Amino acid sequence: MIRDTSILARLAAFRRPAARGHALAALALWGLLSGPAMAQALGGMDPVSLRDAGRPVGGDAAISTHWKGREWRFSNDANRAAFEANPGAYAPAFGGNCPVALSEGERHPGEPQHFVVLNGTVYLAGSASARERLRKDPAILGLAARAWKRQSR
């Protein structure tokens, strides 16, 4: 895993706001602060707490890592270490897409606030009603898995 601490940490060390602003503007012009590398996963929630504690806990920007083009934030170093050891165990299934939408042949991103943990896997539903449907009918996951496989080819 690559932690993006070198450049941004150096920028944060600037004491004068004007110097910090100029440095950030230069990085943005170079394309270093845009694109998927800076995309924040799960709206900044700690993915380990979602799966293991079953509740959302906000992550800390100072305790983060990058995986699959996204910044993943954690509430503590132990959670970051657990994620780095096995990110696939903590990242939402179906690339964060809503399983209910997938089961209906559509592809929509799920929302972190509508997460569900089933059999140790995190799923992001697209709405509160989709979350309830998924909880009541886990067979939706089979349909979603088949659709995901077809769409991911």
N, C-alpha and C positions, 0 to 999 in steps of 0.2 A: 504494500500500500504506500502511496505517496501522500505525505501530509503537506499541504500547501501552507507552510509556515514561513519559509525563507523570505520571499518577496514581501508578502503582506505584513509579516512581523517587522521587517525593516521599515516599511512605510509607517507603521503605527508608532515606531520609535521617533519619528520626526516630532520635534517639540513645537515648531511653528505651524499653525493651521495653514498658512499660505503655502509653505513648502510641501506639506502633506497633500494639499489640494492639487498642486502642480504635478506631483509624482503620480497621484491617482489618475489625473487626466492623461498623462503620458502613457501610463499602462493601458488605459482604456483605448487610446489611439492605436496602440500596438496590438490591440485585440486580446490582451492578456486577462482582462476582467470581464469579458463577455463570452457568450457561448455556453455550451453544456458543462464545461469544467467548473463553472461557478454556480450551477443550478443546485439548489438546496433540496435534499430529499426529505420527504415527510413533513414539510413545513417546519423543519427544525426540531421535530420530536425525536426522542431517543428510541431507535428501533428495538433495542434490547429490552427496554422497559415495556414496550408494547407487547412483545411476545412473552417475556418472562414474568412481568408483574401484571399484565393485562390491563394496564392503565397508561394514559399518555403522560409523559414527563418531558418537559422541555429540555432540549439539549443546549450545550454551552459552545459557543463559537470557538473558544480556546481549546475545547476537547473534541476535535473533529478528525475525520479522515476522508479520503476521496476513494470512491469505488464506482466503476462504470459511469464515469463522467459526472458524478454528483458529489456534493459535499454532504456527508452524514455526520450529524452532531450527536453528542452523548452527554449524559448528566454526570458521568464520572469516568475515570481512567479504566476501571475494571470492565465497564460496559464497552468501551472502545476496544479494549484488548479482546473481549469475547467476539465482537463483530469482526475484527480484523482476522481472527483465527478461523472464522467460518461465516463470511458475510451472507452466503446463500441461506443460512438457517434463520437469519433475522430480516432480510429484505422481503418486502411484500411479494407474494406470488403474482404471476401474470404481469410482471413489470409494473405493478401498481395499478393496473387496470381493473375496473369493476367486474367481478365474476358474473354478476347478474346480467349486466349489459353484454358481456361476452357470450353468455348462454343464449341470449336473444339475437346473436349474430352481429352485435355492434361492439365497437371498441371505444370506451370512454375511460378517462383517468378516474381512479377512485379518489376519495377524499380522506386524508389522515384522521379527521375527527369522526369518521364513520368506519373505523377499523373493526375487524372481527378476528379472533384467534380461534381456529378450529384445528384440532389435532396437532397443535404446536406450530401451525403455519399462520402467518399474518396475511389477511386479505383486506383490501381497501374497497369498500362499497362506495357507490357514487352518491348515495343519499341515505337518510335515515330509514326510508321505506325499503330500499334495496338491502340495507343491513339486516332488517327484520326478516325479509324474505330469505336471505341466506342463512340466518340462524334457524329459521323454521324448516328449511328444506335444503340440507347440505348436499343433496343430489345435484343441485345446480352446479356444484364444482366439477362433476364429470362432464357436463355439457360445456362448461367454460373451458375445461382442459382440452377438449377436442377442438373447440373453436380457436383457442390460442395456438394449438399446434398447426392448424390450417393457416392461420393468419401470419404465423411467424416464419413460414417457409420462404 
